Amino acid sequence: MLSVLLRRVPDLNSHDLRCLVSKMLNILHKMLADLNPYNLRSVLYMGTPNGTFPGRMEDVPNFFKSPATSWLFFFVALEYVMLDEKKREFKDTITSINAGILYLLLQAGGRFLSVSFYPMVYDRLHVIELPKNSLSTWILCIFTQDFAYYIGHRAIHEAGVFWAFHQMHHSSEYFNFATAVRLGAYEDVGLLLFDLLQAFAIPPNIFVVNRYLFFTWFFWLHTTTVPRLGPLEYFLSTPSSHRVHHGRNPYCIDRNYGGVFIIWDRLFGTYEPERKDEEIVYGLVKPVASFNQLWCQFFSFKAIGYDKGQMRKEKNEEIFPGVWNKIKAALWPPAYFPGMRTKPFFLWLCMEDNTEGNPEIKRPVILYNPPLSMALRCYLFVQWVLLLSSVIQFDELRHHLSWPEFLGRLGLLIAVLQMFGYYFDHSRFAVVFDSTRLMLSMLFGVLLNDSWMTIHGVVSLAAVSWLACTGRITMTEKKAEKSSE
């Protein structure tokens, strides 16, 4: 099969190459054109019903093709360059952005799940007819959106297995702009009901605009470079309050859920200020110690939904005996064990004491950081840049593809995301998996007469072979040892 694929390469002509270069330059030109100060409005939650986006629901564009996306990438890159090495890391940054890419790939045309259902639900359930282009409706929606997010955010932290929809976002051991796009692939499922609560009053066009702008506002909260902001800390969510939210120190657990405002946390008793005398350590209470994208995304569904209920004591006694206790293991707070105190909130239970069951931080803190050779870093960075180009192209074509081609292209893109994790974790499957992926990419390129996929597969396969033969890829039977930054 390889010989057949290789025979395809000479068929590439100068026209194919010019088309490929032209596509890459067009993507770069669009991103650069988007980077003008005027387009910063939608990144800073500065919009109006008739300004940032059109007023009609059917005219709302794909947000992830908007200028805001280019600005977000720009700030991620800028912060990465400027940050101290202890506050960012290559493997973690790539894993975070790849999580955002997976999230986008699984969206319906780049739209939030709630955006797809909201107009239908609004038509059937709304009980108040608010003006669709009124500033008062716009301002009201800012508060209803933030309150709905506060409740939903608490649910996907406190309601047992629902935490699995969101834990990917908290799995990074760093806290920077890249962490903001480290999203759970199906996080929208966990938030859907709470977003739709606004359908009793808020018109769809107002909801959609605020839902998108809310997402970009949240981006700015994920940084260690901004100190406490004085009086603003009393009513706004700030980077300081959100640093607490992402901490795994016991005092940080289940605190500061607010998106735009911190008033809901103060009202419902979940506010906690950042402590000057205790450095925040980021990540999960029990670090996942892996960069495997799909594992990081989905392991908690099994860990909380099944494994927790099967736990036993030293004498082989079940910790959660019987069906009811196993249901409690899956749906009570993630930190809950028999004997711990809980209290009701909305439709679920939360811990009375948020520190209970959460271990103190052992210092010095050791971060998961398997080393990579410089040659492998360069190969992976090139693959990542090509991945971005492929994702943009896929998003433009997805509505015009047949189902077999759609699923084939989607599967190959997800395979690229998974490939990074295998290399980062020093998995013994890394080279075999990557080589298989590239062979399939070449085959797919031949079947679709896609010169770009074919030549990419050939050149990349040659690079992998060289890296493997020269010992620049580390593969181990076990997970790589942890090492401090």
C-alpha positions as CSV (number, residue, x, y, z in Angstrom):
1,M,0.0,0.0,0.0
2,L,2.8,2.4,0.8
3,S,4.3,2.0,-2.7
4,V,0.9,3.0,-4.2
5,L,0.7,6.0,-1.9
6,L,4.2,7.1,-2.8
7,R,3.5,6.8,-6.5
8,R,0.9,9.5,-5.9
9,V,3.4,12.0,-4.8
10,P,5.0,12.7,-8.3
11,D,1.5,13.6,-9.6
12,L,1.7,16.8,-7.5
13,N,2.3,19.7,-9.8
14,S,3.1,23.4,-9.3
15,H,-0.6,24.3,-9.4
16,D,-1.2,22.0,-6.4
17,L,1.6,23.6,-4.5
18,R,0.4,27.1,-5.4
19,C,-3.1,26.3,-4.2
20,L,-1.7,25.0,-0.9
21,V,0.5,28.0,-0.3
22,S,-2.4,30.3,-1.3
23,K,-4.7,28.7,1.3
24,M,-2.2,29.1,4.1
25,L,-1.5,32.7,3.1
26,N,-5.2,33.5,3.0
27,I,-5.7,32.1,6.5
28,L,-2.8,34.1,7.8
29,H,-4.0,37.2,6.0
30,K,-7.5,36.9,7.6
31,M,-6.1,36.4,11.1
32,L,-3.8,39.5,10.7
33,A,-6.7,41.5,9.3
34,D,-8.8,40.6,12.3
35,L,-6.2,42.0,14.7
36,N,-7.3,45.6,14.8
37,P,-8.4,47.5,17.9
38,Y,-12.0,47.8,16.7
39,N,-12.4,44.1,16.9
40,L,-11.3,44.0,20.5
41,R,-14.9,45.0,21.5
42,S,-16.2,41.5,21.4
43,V,-13.2,40.3,23.4
44,L,-13.9,42.8,26.2
45,Y,-17.7,42.3,26.4
46,M,-18.2,45.7,24.8
47,G,-21.1,45.3,22.4
48,T,-24.7,46.4,21.9
49,P,-27.7,44.6,20.5
50,N,-27.2,46.2,17.1
51,G,-23.4,46.5,17.3
52,T,-21.2,43.5,17.8
53,F,-23.6,41.1,16.2
54,P,-26.8,41.5,14.1
55,G,-30.1,41.8,15.9
56,R,-31.8,39.0,14.0
57,M,-31.3,35.4,15.2
58,E,-30.7,34.0,11.7
59,D,-28.0,36.6,11.0
60,V,-25.9,35.7,14.0
61,P,-22.5,34.5,12.6
62,N,-20.4,31.6,13.6
63,F,-18.6,33.1,16.6
64,F,-15.6,30.9,16.2
65,K,-14.9,32.5,12.7
66,S,-15.2,36.0,14.2
67,P,-12.3,38.4,14.7
68,A,-12.5,37.6,18.4
69,T,-11.0,34.2,17.8
70,S,-7.9,35.7,16.2
71,W,-7.4,38.0,19.2
72,L,-7.7,35.2,21.6
73,F,-5.0,33.2,19.8
74,F,-2.9,36.4,19.7
75,F,-3.1,36.9,23.5
76,V,-2.4,33.2,24.2
77,A,0.8,33.4,22.1
78,L,1.8,36.8,23.6
79,E,1.4,35.6,27.1
80,Y,3.3,32.4,26.4
81,V,6.3,34.4,25.2
82,M,6.2,36.9,28.0
83,L,5.5,34.5,31.0
84,D,8.1,33.1,33.2
85,E,8.9,29.5,32.4
86,K,7.5,28.4,35.7
87,K,4.1,29.7,34.7
88,R,3.7,28.0,31.3
89,E,4.9,24.9,29.6
90,F,4.9,23.7,26.0
91,K,3.1,20.4,26.5
92,D,0.5,21.9,28.8
93,T,-0.2,24.8,26.5
94,I,-0.6,22.6,23.4
95,T,-2.9,20.2,25.4
96,S,-5.0,23.1,26.5
97,I,-5.5,24.6,23.0
98,N,-6.1,21.1,21.6
99,A,-8.9,20.7,24.1
100,G,-10.4,23.9,22.8
101,I,-10.0,22.5,19.2
102,L,-11.8,19.3,20.2
103,Y,-14.6,21.3,21.7
104,L,-15.0,23.3,18.5
105,L,-14.9,20.2,16.3
106,L,-17.8,18.7,18.2
107,Q,-19.9,21.9,18.0
108,A,-22.7,22.2,15.5
109,G,-21.2,24.6,13.0
110,G,-19.3,26.4,15.8
111,R,-22.4,27.2,17.8
112,F,-23.0,26.5,21.5
113,L,-25.4,23.7,22.1
114,S,-27.8,26.0,23.9
115,V,-27.8,28.4,20.9
116,S,-29.2,25.5,18.7
117,F,-32.1,24.8,21.1
118,Y,-32.8,28.2,22.5
119,P,-35.1,29.7,19.8
120,M,-37.3,26.6,19.8
121,V,-37.6,26.6,23.6
122,Y,-38.2,30.3,23.7
123,D,-41.1,30.1,21.2
124,R,-42.8,27.5,23.4
125,L,-42.0,28.7,26.9
126,H,-41.5,32.5,27.1
127,V,-44.0,34.2,29.3
128,I,-42.8,37.8,29.0
129,E,-42.5,39.6,25.7
130,L,-39.4,41.8,26.1
131,P,-38.3,44.2,23.3
132,K,-35.6,42.5,21.2
133,N,-33.5,45.6,20.6
134,S,-33.8,47.4,23.9
135,L,-30.8,48.4,26.0
136,S,-32.8,47.4,29.1
137,T,-33.3,43.9,27.8
138,W,-29.6,43.8,26.9
139,I,-28.6,44.8,30.5
140,L,-31.1,42.4,32.0
141,C,-29.6,39.5,30.0
142,I,-26.1,40.3,31.3
143,F,-27.4,39.5,34.8
144,T,-29.6,36.5,33.9
145,Q,-26.8,35.0,31.8
146,D,-24.3,35.4,34.7
147,F,-26.8,34.0,37.3
148,A,-27.6,31.0,35.0
149,Y,-23.9,30.4,34.6
150,Y,-23.3,30.6,38.4
151,I,-26.0,27.9,39.0
152,G,-24.8,25.7,36.1
153,H,-21.2,26.2,37.0
154,R,-21.9,25.0,40.6
155,A,-23.8,22.0,39.2
156,I,-20.9,20.8,37.1
157,H,-18.7,21.1,40.1
158,E,-20.9,19.7,42.9
159,A,-23.4,17.3,41.3
160,G,-21.4,14.2,41.3
161,V,-20.7,12.7,37.8
162,F,-21.6,16.1,36.2
163,W,-18.2,17.2,37.3
164,A,-16.9,15.0,34.5
165,F,-18.3,17.4,31.9
166,H,-16.0,20.2,33.3
167,Q,-13.0,18.6,35.0
168,M,-10.9,18.9,31.8
169,H,-10.9,22.7,32.3
170,H,-9.4,22.3,35.7
171,S,-6.8,19.6,34.8
172,S,-4.0,21.9,33.9
173,E,-1.3,22.5,36.5
174,Y,-0.8,26.0,35.1
175,F,-3.0,29.0,35.0
176,N,-2.8,31.2,32.0
177,F,-4.8,32.2,28.9
178,A,-4.3,28.8,27.3
179,T,-6.1,27.3,30.3
180,A,-9.2,29.4,29.3
181,V,-9.6,27.4,26.2
182,R,-9.0,24.0,27.9
183,L,-12.6,23.1,27.6
184,G,-14.5,19.9,28.3
185,A,-15.6,18.4,25.0
186,Y,-19.2,18.1,26.1
187,E,-19.3,20.8,28.7
188,D,-22.2,22.4,26.9
189,V,-24.3,19.3,27.8
190,G,-23.9,20.0,31.5
191,L,-24.8,23.7,31.1
192,L,-27.6,23.3,28.6
193,L,-30.6,23.2,31.1
194,F,-29.3,26.3,32.9
195,D,-28.7,28.3,29.8
196,L,-32.3,27.5,28.7
197,L,-33.7,28.9,31.9
198,Q,-33.5,32.3,30.4
199,A,-35.9,31.3,27.6
200,F,-38.9,32.3,29.8
201,A,-38.0,36.0,29.1
202,I,-34.9,36.8,27.2
203,P,-35.3,37.0,23.3
204,P,-33.1,34.6,21.4
205,N,-31.0,37.3,19.6
206,I,-30.1,39.0,22.9
207,F,-29.3,35.6,24.5
208,V,-27.0,34.5,21.7
209,V,-25.0,37.7,21.6
210,N,-24.5,37.7,25.4
211,R,-23.7,34.0,25.4
212,Y,-20.8,34.6,23.0
213,L,-19.6,37.7,24.6
214,F,-19.7,36.0,28.0
215,F,-17.4,33.3,26.7
216,T,-14.8,35.9,25.7
217,W,-15.0,37.8,29.0
218,F,-14.3,34.6,30.8
219,F,-11.0,34.3,28.8
220,W,-9.5,37.3,30.7
221,L,-9.9,35.7,34.1
222,H,-7.3,33.1,33.4
223,T,-4.0,34.7,34.2
224,T,-1.6,35.1,37.1
225,T,-0.2,38.4,35.7
226,V,-3.1,40.6,37.0
227,P,-3.0,41.4,40.7
228,R,-6.0,42.1,43.0
229,L,-8.1,44.9,41.5
230,G,-9.1,46.8,44.7
231,P,-12.8,47.8,44.9
232,L,-13.7,45.8,41.7
233,E,-13.2,42.7,43.7
234,Y,-16.4,43.4,45.6
235,F,-18.7,42.9,42.6
236,L,-16.8,41.6,39.6
237,S,-15.2,38.3,39.0
238,T,-11.5,39.0,38.5
239,P,-8.3,37.1,37.8
240,S,-7.6,37.0,41.5
241,S,-11.0,35.5,42.4
242,H,-10.8,33.0,39.5
243,R,-7.3,31.9,40.6
244,V,-8.9,30.7,43.8
245,H,-11.5,28.9,41.8
246,H,-8.8,26.9,39.9
247,G,-6.7,26.1,43.0
248,R,-6.5,22.7,44.6
249,N,-5.6,24.1,48.0
250,P,-8.4,23.0,50.4
251,Y,-9.7,26.5,50.9
252,C,-10.1,26.9,47.1
253,I,-12.3,23.9,46.4
254,D,-15.8,24.8,45.2
255,R,-15.3,28.5,45.5
256,N,-15.8,31.6,43.3
257,Y,-18.1,30.3,40.5
258,G,-19.1,33.7,39.1
259,G,-18.4,34.6,35.5
260,V,-18.8,38.3,35.2
261,F,-20.0,39.2,38.7
262,I,-18.9,37.8,42.0
263,I,-22.1,39.0,43.7
264,W,-23.7,35.5,43.5
265,D,-20.8,33.9,45.3
266,R,-21.1,36.5,48.1
267,L,-24.9,36.0,48.2
268,F,-24.8,32.2,48.4
269,G,-21.7,31.8,50.6
270,T,-19.2,30.5,48.0
271,Y,-16.9,33.5,47.9
272,E,-13.3,33.2,49.0
273,P,-10.6,35.8,48.6
274,E,-7.1,35.0,47.4
275,R,-4.7,34.5,50.4
276,K,-1.4,36.4,50.3
277,D,0.3,33.9,52.7
278,E,-0.6,30.7,50.8
279,E,0.5,30.2,47.2
280,I,-2.2,28.6,45.0
281,V,-1.5,25.3,43.4
282,Y,-3.5,24.6,40.3
283,G,-5.0,21.4,38.9
284,L,-7.2,18.6,40.1
285,V,-7.1,17.5,43.7
286,K,-5.6,14.2,42.4
287,P,-3.6,15.3,39.4
288,V,-4.3,13.3,36.2
289,A,-0.6,13.0,35.3
290,S,-1.3,12.6,31.6
291,F,-1.5,14.7,28.4
292,N,-3.6,12.0,26.7
293,Q,-6.4,14.2,25.3
294,L,-9.3,11.6,25.3
295,W,-8.3,10.2,28.6
296,C,-8.2,13.6,30.2
297,Q,-11.5,14.5,28.7
298,F,-13.5,11.4,29.8
299,F,-11.8,9.5,32.6
300,S,-13.9,11.1,35.3
301,F,-17.1,9.7,33.9
302,K,-15.9,6.2,34.9
303,A,-14.0,7.3,38.0
304,I,-17.1,9.0,39.6
305,G,-19.9,7.2,37.8
306,Y,-18.6,3.7,38.5
307,D,-15.3,3.3,40.2
308,K,-16.1,5.4,43.2
309,G,-19.1,3.2,44.0
310,Q,-16.9,0.0,43.9
311,M,-14.3,1.3,46.4
312,R,-13.6,-0.9,49.4
313,K,-11.9,-0.6,52.8
314,E,-8.8,-2.5,53.9
315,K,-10.9,-5.4,55.1
316,N,-12.6,-5.6,51.7
317,E,-15.8,-4.0,53.0
318,E,-17.7,-1.9,50.5
319,I,-17.5,1.8,51.2
320,F,-20.8,2.3,49.3
321,P,-22.8,-0.8,50.0
322,G,-26.1,-1.3,48.2
323,V,-27.7,0.3,45.1
324,W,-28.7,3.5,46.9
325,N,-25.3,4.2,48.3
326,K,-23.8,3.6,44.8
327,I,-26.2,6.1,43.4
328,K,-25.0,8.6,46.1
329,A,-21.4,7.9,45.1
330,A,-22.2,8.9,41.5
331,L,-24.5,11.9,42.2
332,W,-23.5,13.4,45.6
333,P,-20.5,15.8,45.5
334,P,-17.3,14.4,44.1
335,A,-15.5,14.7,47.5
336,Y,-18.4,13.0,49.4
337,F,-17.9,9.8,51.4
338,P,-20.2,8.3,54.0
339,G,-20.3,10.3,57.1
340,M,-19.6,13.7,55.5
341,R,-22.1,16.5,55.9
342,T,-24.0,17.8,52.9
343,K,-26.7,20.5,52.3
344,P,-29.1,21.1,49.5
345,F,-28.6,23.8,46.8
346,F,-31.0,24.1,43.9
347,L,-31.5,20.5,42.6
348,W,-28.4,18.8,44.1
349,L,-26.4,18.5,47.3
350,C,-23.1,20.4,48.1
351,M,-20.6,19.9,50.9
352,E,-21.2,21.8,54.1
353,D,-17.5,22.2,54.6
354,N,-15.7,22.7,51.3
355,T,-12.4,21.7,52.7
356,E,-13.6,18.3,54.1
357,G,-11.9,15.3,52.4
358,N,-9.5,17.5,50.4
359,P,-5.8,16.9,51.4
360,E,-3.4,19.7,52.2
361,I,-0.8,20.5,49.5
362,K,2.5,18.7,49.9
363,R,5.4,21.0,49.2
364,P,7.5,21.3,47.2
365,V,5.0,20.7,44.5
366,I,6.1,18.3,41.8
367,L,4.5,18.9,38.3
368,Y,4.0,16.3,35.7
369,N,6.6,17.2,33.0
370,P,8.2,14.4,30.9
371,P,11.0,15.8,28.9
372,L,11.0,16.1,25.1
373,S,14.0,16.4,22.7
374,M,14.2,19.6,20.8
375,A,13.9,17.8,17.5
376,L,10.6,16.2,18.6
377,R,9.3,19.6,19.9
378,C,10.0,21.1,16.5
379,Y,8.2,18.2,14.7
380,L,5.2,18.5,17.1
381,F,5.0,22.3,16.7
382,V,4.9,22.0,12.9
383,Q,2.2,19.3,13.2
384,W,0.3,21.6,15.5
385,V,0.4,24.6,13.1
386,L,-0.7,22.3,10.3
387,L,-3.5,21.0,12.5
388,L,-4.8,24.6,13.0
389,S,-4.8,25.0,9.2
390,S,-6.7,21.7,8.8
391,V,-9.3,22.6,11.4
392,I,-10.0,25.9,9.7
393,Q,-10.4,24.2,6.4
394,F,-12.6,21.5,7.9
395,D,-14.9,24.1,9.5
396,E,-15.3,25.8,6.1
397,L,-16.1,22.5,4.4
398,R,-18.1,20.6,7.0
399,H,-21.6,21.6,5.8
400,H,-20.7,20.5,2.2
401,L,-19.2,17.1,3.0
402,S,-20.8,13.7,2.6
403,W,-21.2,11.8,5.8
404,P,-18.3,9.4,5.0
405,E,-15.9,12.2,4.2
406,F,-17.1,14.3,7.2
407,L,-16.5,11.4,9.6
408,G,-13.2,10.5,8.0
409,R,-11.8,14.0,8.2
410,L,-13.1,14.4,11.8
411,G,-11.6,11.1,12.8
412,L,-8.2,12.1,11.4
413,L,-8.3,15.5,13.2
414,I,-9.1,13.8,16.5
415,A,-6.3,11.3,15.9
416,V,-3.9,14.3,15.6
417,L,-5.0,15.6,19.0
418,Q,-4.5,12.1,20.5
419,M,-1.1,11.8,18.9
420,F,0.3,14.7,20.9
421,G,-0.7,13.1,24.1
422,Y,1.1,9.9,23.3
423,Y,4.3,11.7,22.5
424,F,4.0,13.9,25.6
425,D,3.4,10.9,27.9
426,H,6.3,8.9,26.4
427,S,3.8,6.2,25.4
428,R,5.2,3.1,23.7
429,F,2.3,3.5,21.2
430,A,3.4,6.9,20.0
431,V,5.4,6.0,16.9
432,V,3.1,3.2,15.8
433,F,0.0,5.4,16.4
434,D,1.5,8.4,14.5
435,S,2.7,6.3,11.6
436,T,-0.7,4.6,11.3
437,R,-2.4,8.0,11.4
438,L,-0.1,9.3,8.6
439,M,-0.6,6.3,6.4
440,L,-4.4,6.7,6.8
441,S,-4.1,10.4,6.0
442,M,-2.1,9.5,2.8
443,L,-4.7,7.0,1.8
444,F,-7.5,9.4,2.4
445,G,-5.7,12.0,0.3
446,V,-5.4,9.5,-2.6
447,L,-9.1,8.6,-2.3
448,L,-10.2,12.2,-2.3
449,N,-7.6,13.4,-4.7
450,D,-6.4,15.8,-2.0
451,S,-2.8,16.6,-2.8
452,W,-2.2,18.4,0.5
453,M,-3.1,15.4,2.6
454,T,-0.9,13.1,0.5
455,I,2.2,15.2,0.6
456,H,1.7,16.0,4.3
457,G,1.5,12.3,5.1
458,V,4.6,11.4,3.1
459,V,6.8,14.1,4.5
460,S,5.6,13.6,8.1
461,L,6.1,9.9,7.9
462,A,9.7,10.4,6.8
463,A,10.2,12.8,9.7
464,V,8.8,10.3,12.2
465,S,11.0,7.6,10.9
466,W,14.1,9.8,11.2
467,L,13.2,10.8,14.8
468,A,12.6,7.2,15.8
469,C,15.8,5.9,14.2
470,T,18.0,8.6,15.7
471,G,16.7,8.0,19.2
472,R,14.9,11.4,19.6
473,I,11.7,9.9,20.7
474,T,11.5,8.5,24.3
475,M,9.1,5.6,24.8
476,T,8.6,3.9,28.2
477,E,6.4,1.0,29.4
478,K,5.2,3.1,32.3
479,K,4.2,6.8,32.6
480,A,7.0,9.2,32.6
481,E,8.4,10.2,35.9
482,K,7.2,13.5,37.3
483,S,9.7,16.3,37.5
484,S,9.5,19.8,38.9
485,E,9.5,22.8,36.6
